[in-house]
Amino acid sequence: MALIDDLRTHHDEITQIRRDLHAHPELCFHEVRTADVVAQRLTEWGIPIVRGLGTTGVVGIVKAGSSERAVGLRADMDALPMTEFNTFEHASRHPGRMHACGHDGHTAMLLAAAKHLATQRNFDGTVYLIFQPAEEGGGGAREMIKDGLLQRCPMDAVFGMHNWPGLPAGDLAVCRGPAMASSNEFKITIRGKGSHAALPHNGIDPVPVACQMVQAFQTIVTRNKKPTDAAVISVTMIHTGEATNVVPDQCVIEGTVRTFTIPVLDMIEQRMGEIARHTAAAFGATVDFEFVRNYPPTINHDAEADFVRSVMQEVVGAERTHEFDPTMGAEDFSYFLLERPGAYFVIGNGEGDHRGAYSDATHGLGPCTLHNPHYDFNDALIPTGAALWVRLAERWLAPR
C-alpha cells in the first residue's frame, strides 16, 4: 500500500476533527458550525476559501505552478435527522441528529488531503476542495452550482468519494457508467365516497382501488421495460380510514421510484399516471397524481472512472481495487456529473469492528450499515482516503 507518511503523522489530529464533527452533527443547509471548522482549518493551513455557495458550502483553493487546468474534489458535510444509539465519547450530543452516513469522515479525509496538498504542492494547476452541504435530500450540489460554483471555480473534472460498509476497510471500488440511481417520489390521492361499512353500495370505496393500483404498478417493471433496464417501484405508505365500520372517503398511496436512466424514468412516470387515472375511473373514483423528481442518476464518465481505477491501484494495489456494484441508492453528486466529467467511487468502511466494545448485535444483521443508529465512520480509513485524494489530484494535474 503506497500511503503518504505525513498523512500517517497527522492521523490523530484529523481523527479528533472527525470525532468533533460527529459529536456536533448538523442537518442540511444548517451546517454552520461544521463549515466554520472547515474554514478555520483551511485558513490555518494557508488555503484561500470561498464561503456561502449553496448556503453553507466551503471551497478551498490550492494552486501550484502556472497551468490553468483544475480539478474538483468533493466531500459532503451534513448529517441525518435520526437519533444515535452509540454511547461512545464522540456520540452525537444532539438528539434527533446523527452522522449516520459518514459525511463527517468524508470531510475529515478531504481536510487531511488539503493539508498535504497545501504543504507539498506537487502538481501544476488548481485543486478545488469542495465541502458541500445538504446531500441528504437537500440537493446541496445543485444549489452550489446555482450559486455559481463552476463559474467562480472553473474545473475540468470533479470527483466524489463515499465510505461503503461491508467492503473491507480501506479497499476501493469504482465503476464505469451508472453508479447510483435517480431518486423520485410519488403521492397518489384516491377520492371516493364514504359510507357505512355495512352499506358499501352507498359509497365508492377507495381501498380496493388502491390495491389494484399497487399490484398494477409492478407490471410496469415486469412488462413495460426491457428486463435489462434496472428500475424499482416501491409503495412504502398507504394511509386511509379512521374506524373499522366506516368506508373511508379517500386513500393516499406514497412511495419512491428509482432508475438508472431518464428514458426509463419517463416511461414509468407516464405509465403510473395512466394506471392511476384509469383504475380510479373504472371504480367511479377520482385521483390526484403527483410525481416529484429528486436526484438524477449518478453516471460516471468512462475515461474518468478508468483514471480513478488506475490511481486506486497505485494507492492500495490491484488486489484491493474492485468493481463497484451499482446501487439503487441516490446521490446528489449526480448534479456535478451532469456539468463536468468525473466519477464517484467508494472506500470500504469494514464490518463495524472499529466500534470496539460497541460493536454488538444490537445494530442488526450484517455490517453496521449506512443510516443505521449504531453506525460510525472508521477512522482507520483517513490516511488511505486522503492519500487517494492527493494522488488523484497530483496525477490529474501532473506537469506536462
Secondary structure, 3 states (H helix, E strand, C coil): CCCCHHHHHCHHHHHHHHHHHHHCCCCCCCCHHHHHHHHHHHHHCCCCEEEEECCCEEEEEEEECCCCCEEEEEEECCCECCCCCCCCCCCCCCCCCECCCCHHHHHHHHHHHHHHHHHHCCCCEEEEEEEECCCCCCCHHHHHHHCCHHHHCCCCEEEEEEEEECCCCCCEEECCEEEECCCEEEEEEEECECEECCCHHHCECHHHHHHHHHHHHHHHHHHHCCCCCCEEEEEEEEEECCCCCEECCEEEEEEEEEECCHHHHHHHHHHHHHHHHHHHHHCCCEEEEEEEECCCCEEECHHHHHHHHHHHHHHHCHHHEEECCCECCCCCCHHHHHHCCEEEEEEEEECCHHHHHHCCHHHCCCCCCCCCCCCCCCHHHHHHHHHHHHHHHHHHCCCC
